[in-house]
Amino acid sequence: MSRSALLKAIAFFAIVAYANPASAESRLALVIGQSAYRSVPVLPNPANDARAVTQLLTDSGFEVSSASDLSQNEMREKVSEFAGKVAAKGADTVALVFYAGHGLQIDGENFLVPVDVDPKREADIPIQAVRLNDILNTLTSVPTKMRIVLLDSCRNNPFPELRAAGHGLAIVDAKVGAPGTFLSFSTSPGAEAEDGNGADSPYTTALLAAAKEPGSIEETFKRVRLSVNKATEGRQTPWDSSSLTEDFRFSGPAVAGPKLAAATKRTVEEWRGELKGKPVEAANEMIVADGTDEAYEAFVSLYPQTPFGLLARDWLDRHRRMVAWNNAVIINTAAGYRAFLAQFPDSDLTATARKLEVRLRNRPETAAVVAAPVSAAATKPMLRWPRRPVPATRSPRRCRRSICRPGSVPIPIRPSAPARSRRAASSRKIPWWFAVRRRARFTSRQDRRLASGSGSALAAVVMADARAARGWAAGVDTEAVMAYPLVQGAAGFGMIASPAERHATFASPACKPAPLGDAGPGLGALGR
């Protein structure tokens, strides 16, 4: 082979590899269409949706495993087999699951409904259906590059025995799970999707068109939202959640490297300025493409009485309710459900919230105790005042519970509470000012005992008549006051040696009396 022919062959294979995204990564897909339900009317569109999506994914480089009208056991087996195929392909695999059929939420959890389900009550659904979380956990358990789950399943509830169940599906936030996940729902949380008048549902019809256009997966489903919202005249708006860390495209090569950070959300005021003056149809397309609460709130304030404005208000109220419901389900405590009922007392989830609140009423809510912050005052160690002057020659080993030498730092220890001494002090009927003057020297054994149990020297001084001294001691900076008696004079360490030193101590700004009756965080609480 000549050199020119070899270069042409290399260039040809390079072009083919660039054009075919599957050549750079393994792509596996599982497509399920549930139409022939046995206990409820047949759904015609899911089977058509599954066939159309299978062809779309095959053209996009996926190796597709398709199945239809599965029972519960068959659905679980298919998901398990698919996870095994993904694991065999290796960590550089894109795993995609498309499901079309009935879906329900029971007690805040989403379930995909097999064709053999026949529930008589809500408690039958967890036994007979398949949890969406089980499928997500199965996909997450195997090494993958990314996981994509597309659900065209938020149709109306066909089971008359389950009228108390909430409408649509609950929120599933991909950001709180493992990174590398993309979830798309055919309509917003808490809403119901339409089957449409054609061979395929509005969601699948929009997906078939949007996936053939170039662009990232986020841009693709932004076009899906716009198309479905326009086809249903605002009654249905798809919803998605992403924690992808790399780029993915149905057609065309993906952009190498990590994904760029998402743009900062605009505030309601910024959206109001952006939308003001625009036709209502154009403004509606802008907020649907964005899909944030701030955009919808600004639109509702500018176009409150238009048909799109009323639908946007319904979307905003429902989305906020579903976010609050998701928070209550995650917390899963009686207090959390009571808070939801207080905020939304008349929603379609009221009966479920009351049932779960009663179920959890007697369960200890330990999470709130563990999460409670500890104040600085509770963690601050108290200091014990020295009982008597300590010779400077005492060994450090015997000085662990007292201040050994002048200038040493008080050692934080567990505070004692001599209730006997406090009762004796508070029962004395002497003026507080006399107690202040008389107790300044700490000469007697009883005075030293009071000082050691109070936590500070000032507390021992004013404890002689705590009731009268309450207002004086409230708000005093005890740490500043404690520095004054630490004077080494003629009387020894730990006592005020002279009248001048005593005057300097109690005339300091730290000992300035507070107004009587002023209850503060200081030592005034001791007299209560």
C-alpha positions in Angstrom: 0.0 0.0 0.0 1.4 3.4 -1.0 1.9 6.1 1.5 -0.9 8.3 0.1 -3.4 5.4 0.3 -2.4 4.7 3.9 -3.0 8.4 4.8 -6.4 8.3 3.1 -7.4 5.2 5.1 -6.3 6.8 8.3 -8.2 10.0 7.6 -11.3 8.0 6.6 -11.3 6.0 9.9 -10.7 9.2 11.9 -13.7 10.8 10.3 -15.9 7.8 11.0 -14.8 7.7 14.6 -15.4 11.4 15.0 -18.9 11.2 13.4 -20.0 8.1 15.4 -20.2 8.9 19.1 -20.5 5.3 20.1 -17.0 4.6 18.9 -15.5 6.7 21.8 -17.7 5.1 24.5 -20.0 2.2 25.0 -23.7 3.0 24.9 -26.3 0.6 26.3 -30.1 1.2 26.5 -33.1 -0.6 28.0 -36.4 0.4 26.6 -39.7 -0.7 28.2 -43.2 -0.1 27.0 -46.2 -1.1 29.1 -49.5 -1.1 27.2 -51.4 -4.3 27.8 -52.5 -3.8 31.4 -54.7 -6.6 32.7 -56.8 -4.9 35.4 -57.1 -1.4 33.9 -57.8 -0.2 30.3 -55.0 -0.7 27.7 -52.7 2.2 27.0 -52.1 2.3 23.2 -49.2 4.8 23.1 -46.5 3.2 25.3 -45.9 0.3 22.8 -45.5 2.8 20.0 -43.3 5.1 22.1 -41.0 2.2 22.9 -40.6 1.2 19.2 -39.9 4.8 18.1 -37.4 5.4 20.9 -35.6 2.1 20.2 -35.0 3.2 16.6 -33.9 6.7 17.8 -31.3 5.2 20.2 -30.1 2.7 17.7 -29.4 5.5 15.3 -27.6 7.3 18.1 -25.1 4.5 18.6 -26.8 2.6 21.5 -27.0 -1.1 21.8 -30.7 -1.4 22.7 -32.5 -4.1 24.7 -36.3 -3.6 24.3 -39.1 -5.3 26.1 -42.9 -4.7 26.4 -45.8 -5.7 28.7 -43.6 -6.9 31.5 -44.8 -8.4 34.8 -43.2 -7.4 38.1 -40.7 -10.3 38.0 -40.0 -9.9 34.3 -39.3 -6.2 34.8 -36.9 -6.9 37.7 -35.1 -9.6 35.6 -34.7 -7.2 32.7 -33.2 -4.5 34.9 -30.8 -7.0 36.4 -29.8 -8.4 33.0 -29.2 -4.8 31.8 -27.1 -4.0 34.8 -25.0 -7.1 34.1 -24.4 -6.0 30.5 -23.4 -2.5 31.7 -20.9 -4.0 34.1 -19.4 -6.2 31.4 -18.8 -3.2 29.2 -16.8 -1.4 31.7 -16.7 2.0 33.4 -16.7 4.0 30.2 -20.3 3.2 29.5 -23.4 5.3 29.1 -26.5 3.5 30.5 -29.9 4.7 29.4 -33.3 3.5 30.5 -36.6 4.6 28.8 -39.9 3.7 30.4 -43.4 4.3 29.0 -46.4 3.3 31.0 -48.2 4.0 34.2 -46.4 5.4 37.2 -47.6 6.2 40.7 -46.3 7.8 43.9 -47.2 6.2 47.2 -46.1 7.7 50.5 -43.7 9.9 48.7 -42.0 7.2 46.6 -42.3 6.6 42.9 -43.3 3.3 41.4 -43.3 1.9 37.9 -46.4 -0.2 37.3 -46.1 -3.7 35.7 -49.0 -5.1 33.6 -50.0 -7.7 36.1 -50.6 -5.3 39.0 -54.0 -5.5 40.7 -54.0 -3.4 43.8 -56.9 -3.2 46.3 -55.3 -0.6 48.5 -52.3 1.7 48.6 -50.3 -0.8 50.6 -50.4 -3.3 47.6 -48.4 -1.0 45.3 -45.0 -1.4 47.1 -45.5 -5.2 47.0 -46.7 -5.5 43.4 -44.9 -2.6 41.6 -41.2 -1.7 41.1 -39.6 1.2 42.9 -37.9 3.8 40.8 -35.2 4.1 43.5 -34.5 0.3 43.1 -33.7 0.9 39.4 -31.6 3.9 40.1 -29.7 2.1 42.8 -29.1 -0.8 40.5 -27.6 1.4 37.8 -25.5 3.3 40.4 -24.1 0.0 41.8 -22.2 -0.8 38.6 -19.3 1.3 37.2 -20.7 3.7 34.5 -19.7 6.9 32.8 -23.2 8.3 33.2 -26.8 7.2 33.8 -29.8 8.6 31.9 -33.4 7.7 32.9 -36.3 9.0 30.8 -39.8 8.4 32.2 -42.9 8.9 30.1 -45.0 7.6 33.0 -46.9 10.4 34.7 -50.3 9.5 33.3 -53.5 9.7 35.3 -54.1 7.2 38.1 -56.2 4.4 36.6 -56.9 2.5 39.9 -60.1 3.6 41.6 -59.0 2.0 44.9 -56.0 4.5 45.1 -57.8 7.8 44.9 -56.0 9.0 48.0 -52.6 8.7 46.3 -51.0 12.0 45.1 -51.2 13.1 41.5 -48.3 12.4 39.2 -44.8 11.5 40.5 -42.8 12.9 43.3 -39.6 14.9 42.9 -36.4 13.0 42.4 -33.4 15.3 42.7 -30.4 13.9 40.8 -28.1 16.3 42.7 -28.5 14.6 46.0 -27.4 11.2 44.6 -24.3 9.9 42.9 -22.9 12.3 40.3 -23.3 11.5 36.6 -27.1 11.0 36.6 -29.7 12.7 34.3 -33.5 12.3 35.0 -36.3 13.4 32.7 -40.0 13.3 33.5 -42.7 13.8 30.9 -44.3 16.4 33.1 -43.6 18.4 36.2 -43.8 16.8 39.6 -47.3 16.4 41.0 -48.8 16.8 37.5 -50.3 14.4 35.0 -49.2 13.8 31.4 -51.4 13.5 28.4 -51.4 10.6 26.0 -52.0 12.9 23.0 -54.0 12.3 19.8 -51.2 10.8 17.7 -49.4 7.5 17.6 -46.9 8.7 20.2 -47.3 10.8 23.4 -46.4 14.5 23.3 -43.3 13.8 25.3 -42.0 11.1 23.0 -42.9 13.1 19.9 -40.9 16.0 21.1 -38.0 13.8 22.1 -37.8 12.1 18.7 -37.4 15.6 17.1 -35.1 17.2 19.6 -32.6 14.4 19.9 -31.8 14.6 16.2 -30.6 18.2 16.5 -27.1 18.9 17.6 -26.5 20.1 21.2 -25.9 18.8 24.7 -28.5 16.7 26.5 -29.5 19.8 28.5 -30.2 21.7 25.3 -32.1 18.7 23.9 -34.5 18.5 26.8 -34.9 22.3 26.9 -36.3 21.9 23.4 -38.4 19.0 24.6 -39.9 21.3 27.3 -40.8 24.0 24.8 -42.3 21.6 22.3 -44.5 19.8 24.8 -45.6 23.0 26.5 -46.6 24.4 23.1 -48.3 21.2 21.9 -50.5 21.0 25.0 -51.1 24.8 25.2 -49.3 25.1 28.5 -51.0 22.2 30.3 -48.0 19.9 30.4 -44.3 20.9 30.9 -41.6 18.2 31.2 -39.1 18.4 34.1 -35.6 17.2 34.4 -32.8 17.1 37.0 -29.1 16.6 36.2 -25.9 15.9 38.1 -23.8 15.1 35.0 -20.2 15.9 35.1 -19.4 15.3 31.4 -21.0 16.3 28.2 -23.4 14.0 26.4 -25.1 14.3 22.9 -27.5 12.1 21.1 -26.0 13.1 17.8 -22.6 14.5 17.1 -19.4 14.2 19.1 -19.4 15.2 22.8 -17.2 18.0 24.1 -14.2 16.5 25.9 -13.5 17.4 29.5 -15.6 18.3 32.5 -18.8 20.3 32.0 -18.7 24.0 32.6 -20.3 25.3 35.7 -24.0 26.3 35.4 -24.8 29.9 35.0 -25.8 31.8 38.1 -29.6 32.0 38.6 -31.2 35.3 38.0 -33.3 36.9 40.6 -37.0 37.7 40.3 -36.3 41.4 39.7 -33.8 40.5 36.9 -36.4 38.3 35.3 -39.1 40.9 35.6 -36.9 43.4 33.8 -36.1 40.8 31.1 -39.7 39.9 30.5 -41.3 43.3 30.7 -42.7 44.5 27.4 -42.5 41.2 25.6 -45.5 39.4 24.1 -46.9 36.9 26.5 -46.1 34.0 24.1 -42.5 34.9 23.9 -42.2 35.5 27.6 -43.8 32.1 28.3 -41.3 30.4 26.1 -38.4 32.1 27.9 -39.6 30.9 31.4 -40.4 27.4 30.2 -36.9 27.1 28.7 -35.4 28.3 32.0 -37.6 26.3 34.3 -36.8 28.1 37.6 -39.1 29.4 40.3 -37.7 32.9 39.9 -38.7 33.0 36.2 -42.2 31.8 36.8 -42.7 34.2 39.7 -41.7 37.1 37.6 -43.9 36.0 34.7 -46.9 35.6 37.0 -46.5 39.1 38.4 -46.4 40.6 34.9 -49.1 38.5 33.2 -51.4 37.5 36.0 -54.8 37.2 34.2 -53.6 35.7 30.9 -54.2 32.0 30.2 -50.5 31.4 30.3 -50.2 33.4 33.5 -52.8 31.3 35.2 -51.1 28.1 34.1 -47.8 29.4 35.3 -49.3 30.2 38.7 -50.6 26.6 38.9 -47.1 25.3 38.0 -45.4 27.5 40.6 -47.8 26.6 43.4 -47.6 22.9 42.6 -43.8 23.0 42.3 -43.4 24.7 45.7 -45.8 22.2 47.2 -43.8 19.3 45.8 -40.5 20.7 47.0 -42.0 21.0 50.5 -43.3 17.4 50.2 -40.0 16.1 49.1 -38.3 17.8 52.1 -40.8 16.2 54.5 -40.3 12.8 52.9 -36.5 13.1 53.2 -36.7 14.2 56.9 -39.4 11.5 57.5 -40.4 12.6 61.0 -43.8 13.4 62.5 -42.7 17.0 62.9 -41.8 17.2 59.3 -45.2 16.1 58.1 -46.9 18.4 60.6 -45.0 21.3 59.1 -46.1 20.3 55.6 -49.7 20.1 56.7 -49.5 23.5 58.3 -48.2 25.0 55.1 -50.5 23.0 52.7 -53.6 21.8 54.6 -55.8 21.1 51.6 -53.6 19.5 48.9 -53.9 16.1 47.3 -51.1 14.9 49.6 -53.0 15.9 52.8 -54.3 12.4 53.5 -50.9 10.8 52.9 -49.2 13.3 55.2 -51.7 12.7 58.0 -51.2 9.0 57.7 -47.4 9.2 57.8 -47.6 11.7 60.8 -49.7 9.2 62.8 -47.4 6.4 61.8 -44.3 8.3 63.0 -45.8 10.1 66.0 -44.3 7.8 68.6 -40.9 7.4 67.0 -38.1 9.3 68.8 -36.9 12.1 66.7 -33.2 11.6 67.4 -32.1 13.4 64.3 -33.2 16.7 65.6 -31.2 16.2 68.9 -28.1 15.2 67.0 -28.3 18.2 64.6 -29.0 20.7 67.4 -26.2 23.3 67.5 -24.3 23.6 70.8 -24.1 27.2 72.1 -20.7 28.7 73.0 -22.0 29.3 76.6 -22.7 25.6 77.0 -19.3 24.5 75.9 -17.3 27.2 77.7 -15.4 25.7 80.6 -15.9 27.3 84.0 -13.1 28.3 86.3 -12.8 27.4 89.9 -11.3 30.1 92.2 -8.4 29.0 94.4 -9.5 27.9 97.9 -6.4 29.3 99.6 -3.0 30.7 98.8 -0.8 28.1 97.2 3.0 28.1 97.8 5.0 28.6 94.7 7.1 25.6 95.6 4.2 23.1 95.2 4.8 20.6 92.4 2.8 20.9 89.2 1.4 17.4 89.6 -0.4 18.4 92.8 -1.6 21.6 91.3 -4.0 20.2 88.7 -7.1 21.5 90.6 -6.0 25.0 91.5 -3.9 27.9 90.5 -0.4 27.1 91.6 1.8 30.1 91.1 1.2 33.8 90.5 0.7 34.5 86.8 -0.3 31.0 86.0 -3.4 30.4 83.8 -6.5 28.9 85.5 -7.1 25.3 84.5 -10.6 24.5 83.1 -12.2 21.8 85.3 -15.6 20.5 85.9 -17.6 23.0 87.9 -19.1 22.1 91.3 -22.4 23.2 92.6 -22.5 23.6 96.4 -26.2 24.1 96.8 -25.7 24.1 100.6 -23.5 27.1 100.5 -25.7 29.0 98.1 -28.8 28.4 100.3 -26.8 29.6 103.3 -25.6 32.7 101.5 -29.0 33.7 100.1 -30.7 33.3 103.6 -28.6 36.1 105.2 -30.5 39.3 105.8 -27.8 41.8 105.3 -27.6 44.7 102.8 -25.8 43.8 99.5 -23.5 46.8 99.7 -22.3 45.6 103.1 -21.7 42.2 101.7 -19.7 43.6 98.9 -17.4 45.6 101.3 -17.1 42.7 103.8 -16.6 39.9 101.3 -13.8 41.6 99.3 -10.9 40.0 101.3 -12.1 36.4 101.3 -10.6 35.9 104.8 -12.9 33.2 106.3 -13.1 29.5 105.4 -16.8 29.9 104.5 -16.1 32.8 102.1 -13.4 30.8 100.3 -15.9 27.9 100.0 -18.5 30.2 98.5 -15.9 31.5 96.0 -14.8 28.0 95.0 -18.4 26.9 94.2 -19.6 30.0 92.4 -17.4 29.9 89.3 -16.0 33.5 89.8 -15.0 35.7 92.7 -17.7 38.3 91.9 -20.4 35.6 92.2 -19.2 34.8 95.8 -19.2 38.5 96.7 -22.7 39.2 95.6 -24.1 35.8 96.7 -24.5 37.1 100.3 -27.9 38.4 99.3 -28.5 37.2 95.8 -32.0 38.6 95.6 -30.9 42.2 96.4 -27.7 41.9 94.3 -29.5 40.4 91.2 -29.8 43.7 89.3 -26.3 44.9 90.3 -24.6 41.7 89.1 -26.5 41.4 85.8 -24.5 42.2 82.8 -21.1 42.3 84.6 -18.1 41.1 82.7 -17.0 38.3 85.0 -13.8 37.5 83.1 -12.6 41.1 83.5 -13.5 41.2 87.2 -11.7 38.0 87.9 -8.5 39.6 86.8 -8.6 42.1 89.7 -8.4 39.8 92.7 -5.5 38.1 91.2 -3.1 40.5 92.9 -0.1 39.3 94.9 0.2 41.7 97.9 1.1 41.6 101.6 -1.8 39.2 102.3 -0.6 36.7 99.7 -1.8 35.4 96.3 -5.5 35.3 95.7 -6.6 38.1 98.1 -6.8 41.8 97.8 -4.0 43.1 100.0 -4.9 46.7 100.6 -7.8 49.1 100.7 -6.4 50.8 97.6 -6.4 47.6 95.7 -9.9 46.8 96.8 -11.0 50.2 95.7 -9.4 49.7 92.3 -11.1 46.4 92.0 -14.7 47.5 92.6 -14.4 50.9 91.1 -13.4 49.4 87.7 -15.7 49.8 84.7 -16.3 46.0 84.8 -17.9 46.3 88.2 -20.2 49.2 87.4 -23.7 48.4 88.8 -26.5 47.7 86.5 -30.1 49.1 87.1 -32.0 47.1 89.6 -34.3 44.5 88.1 -32.3 44.4 84.9 -32.2 40.7 84.1 -29.3 39.8 81.8 -27.1 36.9 80.8 -24.7 37.5 83.6 -24.7 36.4 87.3 -28.1 37.8 88.0 -29.5 34.5 87.1 -28.0 33.0 90.3 -30.6 34.9 92.5 -33.6 33.5 90.7 
